[in-house]
């Protein structure tokens, strides 16, 4: 069943997107053609894998690193979008 989230070309910042529920959400948003910002804290390899999966399926994705407990890092992350 296809759900039309109307996300085409919208930017979706998914925190914790390198694994678990965040990963699943990032992949789903990618399927809906959102531009996915795949957030990670420490594991850039896992985040890159998620980005590559989205891109390989025809979507757009970038990896962004930040400690979301640090306001300045969140601000920097959002500014890169």
Secondary structure as UniProt FT lines:
FT   TURN            8..9
FT   STRAND          11..14
FT   TURN            15..18
FT   HELIX           20..31
FT   TURN            32..33
FT   STRAND          35..40
FT   HELIX           44..56
FT   TURN            57..58
FT   STRAND          60..65
FT   TURN            68..69
FT   HELIX           71..79
//
